[in-house]
Amino acid sequence: MQKFCNMTLKRILIIGLVWPEPTSSAAGTRMIQLINLFLSKGFEVVFASAASKSDFSFDLKGIGVTERDIKLNDESFNDFLREINPDVVMFDRFMVEEQYGWRVQQECPDAFKLLDTEDLHALRHARQQAAKKGLKTESINLFTDMAKREIASILRCDLSLIISKIEMGILSDQFKVDSSLIYYLPFLEEEITAQTIQNWKTFEERKDFIFIGNFLHEPNWHTVQFLKAKIWPQLRKKLPGVSLNIYGAYASQKVLQLNNSEEKFYVHGRAKDARDTIAKHRILLAPIQFGAGVKGKFVDAMQVGTPSATTSIGAEAMKEGLNWNGIIEDDSELFIQQAAALYQNKNLWLNAQKNGVKLLNQHYGKAKFEDMFIEKLQDLMHNLNKHREHNFIGQILQYHTTQSTRYMSLWIEEKNKNK
């Protein structure tokens, strides 16, 4: 693979934690959106991962992306970097930057280092621990070892993509991360048009509730348990004959065994197409108790005109002053009452649907974000030395972490050779 002389064409290497599965998770959808953006702006995209592919991995070759298998803690990755000589390296979550960042720094010091955070893992983890202890959200301890790792990774990179304005604020206010190092880039969605709305199923054509979410993601499993124990027993009494349908990729036996036809609580496993499945139901029921980032399930619901019932954590950073496409309620009894009303009242339901159209078009329409982001990226790449001088703390972390991580990785590599 030869280096391109045309400086308008840039090569981006994306190092994935996993091969993207847009039918399985919002993270997979987010990755495909970013890849499509880079392709549309003339980038040559190479995607590499040490993970194994699944039957649900996206066909990247089919959209013009070069796929490469790589090894963790192996010098062959250095050879790979020298071969492709990328202009930009994007790390898929901070753990990937920890694993490969020092090798990128060693072989491609002039490459622009971009981090796609997906969501703040330290925030989600802190909220999860608080939920397990029965503590309120405001009581969480953000300053954990995971936060130290994640913030260090952000500081080592030239720019980090943040999907939530709430998280932008936390990074700026709580962790004092310089604004030049973080960039707000939400889900990049096609706007909902009048033609799209005409093709939606009507209120009368829809029935039942739905919850959907990847079960490798702990907040989704916790939400299903909460629905089963706290919400559905009372809600189904208010709505005899109505069912709750649970969908999600990677449902384990502990998830599947919650299925109970007498309670009209049905666990179906993976949905072939998330949006088509959500579109058949009247309400997305998602009383999420902890998490971070932006929830792809609500974006999917808005795209197909399905109102949502959730909590303040669930809707966090999504509505930004606009009305929600349904209800937001943290009190369980009020949540049940309002969900039942939304299910039965057509006028409430139609108004919620309209709110979703406005919210998605204003906050997630990709035309509002794509060009601005690429311009920002190109400007930083053009002035990279100056940008890095401004982030001298990051250079210090880069120096020391490179040494420590390098020797740990080399030790593992040597150990593997002797097996």
C-alpha positions as CSV (number, residue, x, y, z in Angstrom):
1,M,0.0,0.0,0.0
2,Q,1.7,3.2,-1.2
3,K,1.5,6.6,0.6
4,F,-0.6,9.0,-1.4
5,C,1.1,12.1,-2.7
6,N,-2.2,14.0,-3.0
7,M,-2.3,15.9,0.3
8,T,-6.0,16.4,0.0
9,L,-6.5,12.6,0.5
10,K,-5.8,11.5,4.1
11,R,-5.5,8.0,5.4
12,I,-7.2,7.3,8.7
13,L,-6.5,4.2,10.7
14,I,-9.3,3.2,13.1
15,I,-8.3,0.8,15.8
16,G,-11.4,-0.9,17.0
17,L,-12.0,-2.5,20.4
18,V,-14.3,-4.8,18.5
19,W,-15.5,-5.1,14.9
20,P,-18.5,-2.8,14.7
21,E,-22.0,-4.4,14.9
22,P,-24.6,-1.7,14.2
23,T,-27.4,-4.2,14.6
24,S,-26.2,-5.1,18.1
25,S,-25.3,-1.8,19.8
26,A,-25.4,2.0,19.6
27,A,-21.6,1.9,19.8
28,G,-21.6,-0.1,16.5
29,T,-23.9,2.4,14.9
30,R,-21.8,5.3,16.1
31,M,-18.7,3.8,14.5
32,I,-20.3,3.2,11.2
33,Q,-21.6,6.8,11.2
34,L,-18.0,8.0,11.7
35,I,-16.6,5.8,9.1
36,N,-19.2,6.9,6.6
37,L,-18.4,10.5,7.4
38,F,-14.7,10.0,6.8
39,L,-15.4,8.2,3.5
40,S,-17.7,11.0,2.3
41,K,-15.0,13.6,3.0
42,G,-12.4,11.8,0.9
43,F,-10.5,9.9,3.6
44,E,-9.0,6.5,2.9
45,V,-10.2,4.4,5.9
46,V,-8.4,1.4,7.3
47,F,-10.1,-0.5,10.2
48,A,-8.0,-2.8,12.4
49,S,-8.9,-4.9,15.4
50,A,-7.5,-7.7,17.5
51,A,-11.0,-9.0,18.2
52,S,-12.7,-11.8,16.5
53,K,-15.5,-11.1,14.0
54,S,-19.0,-12.4,14.7
55,D,-21.8,-13.2,12.3
56,F,-23.1,-9.7,13.0
57,S,-20.0,-7.8,12.2
58,F,-20.6,-5.1,9.6
59,D,-19.2,-5.6,6.1
60,L,-16.7,-2.8,6.0
61,K,-15.1,-4.0,2.8
62,G,-18.5,-3.5,1.1
63,I,-18.3,0.3,1.7
64,G,-14.7,0.6,0.6
65,V,-12.9,0.2,4.0
66,T,-9.6,-1.8,4.2
67,E,-9.9,-4.4,7.0
68,R,-6.8,-5.6,8.9
69,D,-6.5,-8.1,11.7
70,I,-3.9,-7.1,14.3
71,K,-2.4,-8.7,17.4
72,L,-2.3,-7.2,20.9
73,N,1.1,-6.9,22.5
74,D,2.9,-7.9,19.4
75,E,5.6,-6.2,17.3
76,S,3.8,-7.0,14.1
77,F,1.5,-4.0,14.9
78,N,4.6,-1.7,14.6
79,D,5.3,-3.2,11.2
80,F,1.7,-2.6,10.2
81,L,2.0,1.1,11.2
82,R,5.1,1.6,9.2
83,E,3.4,-0.1,6.2
84,I,0.3,2.1,6.1
85,N,1.8,5.3,7.6
86,P,-1.5,6.9,8.6
87,D,-2.2,10.6,8.8
88,V,-4.8,10.1,11.5
89,V,-5.2,7.3,14.1
90,M,-8.6,7.0,15.8
91,F,-8.8,4.9,19.0
92,D,-12.1,3.2,19.7
93,R,-12.5,3.9,23.4
94,F,-9.7,4.8,25.9
95,M,-8.7,1.1,26.6
96,V,-7.6,0.9,22.9
97,E,-5.4,4.0,23.3
98,E,-3.8,2.5,26.4
99,Q,-3.0,-0.7,24.5
100,Y,-1.8,0.8,21.2
101,G,-1.1,4.4,21.8
102,W,2.6,4.0,22.7
103,R,3.3,2.1,19.5
104,V,1.5,4.8,17.4
105,Q,3.6,7.4,19.2
106,Q,6.8,5.4,18.5
107,E,6.2,4.7,14.8
108,C,3.9,7.6,13.7
109,P,4.7,10.6,16.0
110,D,3.3,13.1,13.5
111,A,0.0,11.2,13.1
112,F,-3.0,13.0,14.5
113,K,-4.4,11.0,17.5
114,L,-8.2,11.0,17.8
115,L,-10.1,9.3,20.6
116,D,-13.7,8.3,20.2
117,T,-14.9,8.0,23.8
118,E,-18.4,6.5,23.0
119,D,-19.3,7.6,26.5
120,L,-17.4,8.4,29.7
121,H,-16.7,5.0,31.1
122,A,-15.7,6.4,34.4
123,L,-19.0,8.2,34.8
124,R,-21.0,5.1,33.9
125,H,-19.0,3.0,36.2
126,A,-19.3,5.5,39.1
127,R,-23.1,5.6,38.7
128,Q,-23.3,1.8,38.5
129,Q,-21.4,1.5,41.8
130,A,-23.7,4.2,43.4
131,A,-26.8,2.3,42.2
132,K,-25.6,-1.0,43.7
133,K,-25.1,0.8,47.0
134,G,-28.5,2.5,46.8
135,L,-26.9,6.0,46.6
136,K,-28.3,9.0,44.7
137,T,-26.7,10.1,41.5
138,E,-25.3,13.3,43.1
139,S,-23.4,11.1,45.7
140,I,-21.2,9.4,43.1
141,N,-17.4,9.4,43.4
142,L,-16.1,10.5,40.0
143,F,-12.4,10.6,41.0
144,T,-11.7,6.9,40.6
145,D,-8.8,4.9,39.2
146,M,-10.8,4.4,36.0
147,A,-11.3,8.2,35.7
148,K,-7.5,8.6,36.1
149,R,-6.9,6.2,33.2
150,E,-9.6,7.7,31.0
151,I,-8.6,11.3,31.6
152,A,-5.0,10.5,31.0
153,S,-5.9,8.9,27.7
154,I,-7.9,12.0,26.7
155,L,-4.9,14.2,27.6
156,R,-2.5,12.0,25.5
157,C,-4.7,12.4,22.4
158,D,-4.9,15.5,20.2
159,L,-8.7,15.5,20.3
160,S,-11.4,13.4,21.9
161,L,-14.9,13.1,20.6
162,I,-17.6,13.5,23.2
163,I,-21.2,12.4,22.5
164,S,-22.9,14.3,25.3
165,K,-22.9,17.9,26.4
166,I,-23.3,16.8,30.0
167,E,-20.0,14.9,29.6
168,M,-18.4,17.9,28.0
169,G,-19.3,19.8,31.1
170,I,-18.0,17.2,33.5
171,L,-14.7,17.0,31.7
172,S,-14.3,20.8,31.7
173,D,-15.7,21.6,35.1
174,Q,-14.9,18.5,37.2
175,F,-11.6,17.3,35.6
176,K,-10.4,20.7,34.2
177,V,-9.7,19.3,30.7
178,D,-8.9,22.1,28.3
179,S,-11.6,22.8,25.8
180,S,-9.2,22.5,22.9
181,L,-8.9,18.8,23.6
182,I,-12.5,17.8,23.6
183,Y,-15.1,18.1,20.8
184,Y,-18.9,17.6,20.9
185,L,-20.0,15.3,18.2
186,P,-23.4,13.6,18.8
187,F,-25.1,10.8,16.8
188,L,-25.1,11.8,13.1
189,E,-28.6,11.1,11.9
190,E,-30.6,11.7,8.7
191,E,-33.3,14.2,9.5
192,I,-36.9,13.1,9.7
193,T,-38.9,14.3,6.7
194,A,-42.6,14.7,6.0
195,Q,-42.4,11.7,3.7
196,T,-40.8,9.6,6.5
197,I,-43.6,10.5,8.8
198,Q,-46.3,9.5,6.2
199,N,-44.8,6.0,6.2
200,W,-45.0,5.5,10.0
201,K,-47.4,3.1,11.5
202,T,-50.4,4.9,13.1
203,F,-51.4,4.8,16.8
204,E,-54.0,2.2,16.1
205,E,-51.6,0.0,14.1
206,R,-49.2,-0.3,17.0
207,K,-49.6,-2.2,20.3
208,D,-47.6,-3.2,23.4
209,F,-44.5,-1.9,25.0
210,I,-40.9,-2.6,24.0
211,F,-37.5,-2.4,25.6
212,I,-34.4,-3.0,23.5
213,G,-30.6,-3.0,24.4
214,N,-27.4,-4.9,24.1
215,F,-27.1,-7.2,27.1
216,L,-23.3,-7.0,27.2
217,H,-24.0,-3.4,28.4
218,E,-24.8,-3.6,32.2
219,P,-27.3,-0.7,32.3
220,N,-29.6,-2.6,29.9
221,W,-29.5,-5.8,32.0
222,H,-30.2,-3.7,35.1
223,T,-33.1,-1.9,33.4
224,V,-34.8,-5.2,32.4
225,Q,-34.5,-6.4,36.1
226,F,-36.0,-3.2,37.2
227,L,-38.9,-3.5,34.7
228,K,-39.5,-7.1,35.8
229,A,-39.5,-6.4,39.5
230,K,-40.8,-2.8,39.9
231,I,-42.6,-1.5,36.9
232,W,-44.3,-4.2,34.9
233,P,-46.2,-5.9,37.7
234,Q,-48.2,-2.7,38.4
235,L,-48.3,-1.4,34.8
236,R,-49.8,-4.5,33.4
237,K,-52.6,-4.3,36.0
238,K,-53.5,-0.9,34.5
239,L,-53.4,-2.2,30.9
240,P,-54.9,-5.8,30.8
241,G,-54.0,-7.6,27.6
242,V,-51.0,-5.4,26.9
243,S,-47.5,-7.1,26.6
244,L,-43.9,-6.0,27.3
245,N,-41.5,-7.3,24.7
246,I,-37.8,-7.4,25.6
247,Y,-35.2,-7.4,22.7
248,G,-31.5,-7.3,22.7
249,A,-28.3,-8.8,21.4
250,Y,-26.3,-11.2,23.4
251,A,-29.1,-12.2,25.8
252,S,-27.7,-14.7,28.3
253,Q,-29.7,-17.5,29.9
254,K,-30.3,-15.3,33.0
255,V,-32.0,-12.8,30.6
256,L,-34.0,-15.4,28.7
257,Q,-35.3,-17.1,31.8
258,L,-37.2,-13.9,32.7
259,N,-39.6,-14.7,29.9
260,N,-43.1,-15.3,31.4
261,S,-46.1,-15.6,29.1
262,E,-48.6,-15.5,32.0
263,E,-47.2,-12.1,33.0
264,K,-47.1,-11.0,29.3
265,F,-43.4,-10.4,29.8
266,Y,-41.7,-11.7,26.7
267,V,-37.9,-12.0,26.1
268,H,-37.2,-12.4,22.4
269,G,-33.4,-12.0,22.2
270,R,-31.8,-10.2,19.2
271,A,-34.0,-8.1,16.9
272,K,-33.2,-8.5,13.2
273,D,-33.7,-4.8,12.7
274,A,-34.0,-2.6,15.7
275,R,-35.9,0.2,14.1
276,D,-38.4,-2.0,12.3
277,T,-39.0,-3.8,15.6
278,I,-39.4,-0.6,17.6
279,A,-41.8,0.7,14.9
280,K,-44.3,-2.0,15.6
281,H,-44.8,-1.0,19.2
282,R,-46.6,1.9,20.8
283,I,-44.1,2.9,23.4
284,L,-40.4,2.3,24.2
285,L,-40.3,1.6,28.0
286,A,-36.8,2.3,29.4
287,P,-36.6,3.4,33.0
288,I,-32.8,3.5,33.0
289,Q,-31.3,3.8,36.5
290,F,-27.6,4.5,35.6
291,G,-25.5,5.0,32.6
292,A,-23.7,7.7,30.6
293,G,-23.5,9.1,27.1
294,V,-26.5,9.2,24.7
295,K,-28.8,6.3,24.4
296,G,-29.1,5.0,20.8
297,K,-32.4,3.3,21.6
298,F,-34.1,6.7,22.0
299,V,-32.7,7.9,18.7
300,D,-34.0,4.8,17.0
301,A,-37.4,5.3,18.6
302,M,-37.6,8.9,17.3
303,Q,-36.6,7.8,13.8
304,V,-39.6,5.5,13.6
305,G,-42.1,7.7,15.6
306,T,-42.3,5.6,18.8
307,P,-42.6,7.7,22.0
308,S,-40.5,6.8,24.9
309,A,-41.0,6.6,28.7
310,T,-37.7,7.0,30.6
311,T,-35.9,8.6,33.6
312,S,-33.8,11.7,33.9
313,I,-30.7,9.6,33.5
314,G,-32.1,8.0,30.4
315,A,-32.9,11.3,28.7
316,E,-29.8,13.0,30.0
317,A,-28.1,15.4,27.6
318,M,-30.6,14.5,24.8
319,K,-33.5,17.0,25.0
320,E,-31.5,20.2,25.7
321,G,-34.4,22.4,26.5
322,L,-36.8,20.8,24.1
323,N,-39.8,18.6,25.0
324,W,-39.2,14.9,25.3
325,N,-40.9,12.5,22.9
326,G,-42.9,11.0,25.8
327,I,-42.3,11.1,29.5
328,I,-39.4,11.6,31.9
329,E,-40.1,10.5,35.4
330,D,-37.9,9.1,38.2
331,D,-40.6,8.2,40.7
332,S,-41.7,4.6,40.0
333,E,-45.4,5.1,40.8
334,L,-45.7,8.3,38.7
335,F,-43.7,6.6,35.9
336,I,-46.3,3.8,35.8
337,Q,-49.2,6.2,35.8
338,Q,-47.8,8.4,33.1
339,A,-46.7,5.4,30.9
340,A,-50.3,4.0,31.1
341,A,-51.7,7.4,30.1
342,L,-49.3,7.8,27.2
343,Y,-50.2,4.3,26.0
344,Q,-54.0,5.0,26.1
345,N,-54.3,8.7,25.1
346,K,-53.8,9.2,21.4
347,N,-53.5,13.0,21.6
348,L,-50.7,12.7,24.2
349,W,-49.0,10.0,22.0
350,L,-49.2,12.1,18.8
351,N,-47.8,15.2,20.6
352,A,-44.9,13.1,22.0
353,Q,-44.2,11.8,18.5
354,K,-44.0,15.4,17.2
355,N,-41.7,16.3,20.0
356,G,-39.4,13.5,18.9
357,V,-39.2,14.8,15.3
358,K,-38.3,18.2,16.4
359,L,-35.7,17.0,18.9
360,L,-34.0,14.6,16.5
361,N,-33.9,17.1,13.6
362,Q,-32.5,19.9,15.8
363,H,-30.0,18.0,17.9
364,Y,-28.9,15.1,15.8
365,G,-29.3,16.1,12.1
366,K,-25.9,15.2,10.7
367,A,-25.8,18.2,8.3
368,K,-25.4,20.5,11.3
369,F,-22.2,18.8,12.5
370,E,-20.3,16.9,9.8
371,D,-18.6,19.8,7.9
372,M,-17.8,21.7,11.1
373,F,-16.1,18.7,12.6
374,I,-14.0,17.9,9.5
375,E,-13.0,21.6,9.3
376,K,-11.9,21.4,13.0
377,L,-9.9,18.3,12.3
378,Q,-8.1,19.7,9.3
379,D,-7.3,22.9,11.2
380,L,-5.8,21.0,14.1
381,M,-3.8,18.8,11.7
382,H,-2.5,21.8,9.9
383,N,-1.4,23.4,13.3
384,L,-0.5,20.2,15.1
385,N,2.8,21.3,16.7
386,K,1.2,24.5,18.1
387,H,-1.8,22.5,19.4
388,R,0.5,20.0,21.1
389,E,2.6,22.8,22.7
390,H,-0.6,24.1,24.3
391,N,-1.2,20.6,25.8
392,F,2.2,20.2,27.5
393,I,0.7,18.1,30.3
394,G,-0.4,15.7,27.6
395,Q,3.1,15.5,26.3
396,I,4.4,14.7,29.8
397,L,1.8,11.9,30.2
398,Q,2.7,10.7,26.7
399,Y,6.4,10.5,27.7
400,H,6.0,8.7,31.0
401,T,3.1,6.4,29.9
402,T,4.9,5.5,26.7
403,Q,7.8,4.2,28.9
404,S,5.7,2.3,31.4
405,T,3.2,0.9,29.0
406,R,5.8,0.0,26.5
407,Y,7.8,-2.1,28.9
408,M,4.7,-3.9,30.2
409,S,3.7,-4.7,26.7
410,L,7.1,-5.8,25.7
411,W,7.3,-8.1,28.8
412,I,3.9,-9.7,27.8
413,E,5.2,-10.0,24.2
414,E,8.3,-11.8,25.3
415,K,6.4,-14.0,27.7
416,N,4.1,-15.0,24.8
417,K,7.1,-16.0,22.7
418,N,8.3,-18.4,25.4
419,K,5.0,-20.3,25.7
